[in-house]
Amino acid sequence: MGLGKTAQVIAFLAHLLENGEQGPFLIIVPASVLDNWLREFENFCPQIDVRSYYGSQAEREEIRDQLEEDPTYNVIVTTYAIATGNNDERKFLNRRRFKGVVLDEGHMLKNCMSARYKQLM
């Protein structure tokens, strides 16, 4: 904690964007740090178009429609619970064809036999 990993990831994504790789990229985080990630993007690199995929089921359905209508975003930030949630969520995320995925707190996937690991892969 406090080593600047979030800032390093944002800098790396900014570097990729600067060199022509527009994404999209997916960042999966524990729900407790989702707002922090969004704040850090705003602080360190506000020119990256970051979208949050989080909220109630009805809110996420609306967000899905918006993201499918306007695919100009560079990054989607969501939680482990949503990314491994129901089939609709997983199918939606899979259709995005992400160029890269960042797993914050990656130790949450240390067991390759777990359902969470299999769903994310």
N, C-alpha and C positions, 0 to 999 in steps of 0.2 A: 504494500500500500504506500502511496506517496512517492513512487519512483518515476512518475511521468509516463507511464505506459500509454495512457489514453492520449496524451499529447503526441507521443511518438507515432501512434497509429494514425492520428489525424494528419500529422506531417507527411507520413508515408502516402496516405491517400491523396493529399494535396500534390505531392510529387508526381504520382501517377496521372492525376488529372492534368497537371501542367505539361506532361509529356504525351498527352493525347488519349490516355485511357480514361474514358468518361464513366466507366462502370456499366451498370450499377453494382454496388457493393452492399453486402448484408452484414450488419453487426448485431450479434445476439448477446444479450446482457441479462443479468438478474434484474428483476423489476425494481429493486431498491436503488439501482444506479442509472436507470434509463434517463431520468431528468438530468443527471450529472453529465452524461454523454452529450445530450442535446445542448446543454449550456457550454460545454467545452468546445464543441464544434462552432458555436456562435462566437466564443471568445477567440479561438485560435485561427479559424478559417471560415468566416461567414460566407465566402463566395461558393462554398460547397453546398449544393442543394440537398439538404438532409430532411428526410420525412420520417416521422414517428409512426410506427404501426402498433398501436396500443390503444386500449379503451374497452368499452363494453362490446358485446357481440354486435349490437346494432351500429355502434361507432366504427368498428373494424370493417363491417360490411360497406359502410359509406366510404371509408378510406380506401378499401380495395377498388371500388368503382372509380374513385379519383385517380388512383395510381395507374389503373389500366387505361383511363382516358388521357392522362398526361404523363407519359413515361420519360420525362426530361430530368428526373431526379438523379442524383449521383449515389446516394446512400439511403438505405432503409435501416432504422434501428428498431429492434423489437426484443421481446423477452423470450427466454427459454420456454416458458409455459405456452406462449402463443405459437412459437415456431414448432413445437412438438405437440400442439393441440390437436384439434379435430382434422379430418381429411381435407376440408375446405381450406383451412389455413395452410396446411402443408402443400396442397396443390397450387394455391395462389403463389406462395413463395417460390415453389419449384419452377413455375412458368416465368418467373422474372429473369431467369438466365443470368444469375449473378456472376461477375468476373472474379469475385473473391469474397470470402466469408471470414469475419473476425469473431472469435468466440471469447468474450470476456469471462474470466473465471473458468478457463478451459478445463481445470481439474474436475469440473462437474461431469466431464465425459471420460473419466479415467477408466471406466469399465466398458470395454467394447462389446460386452454382451447385454448391456442395459437397453431398455426400450428407448430411452432418450438418445443414446448414441446412434442406434439404428435409424430412428426417425430423422435425425439431423443429417446422417450420411445419405 
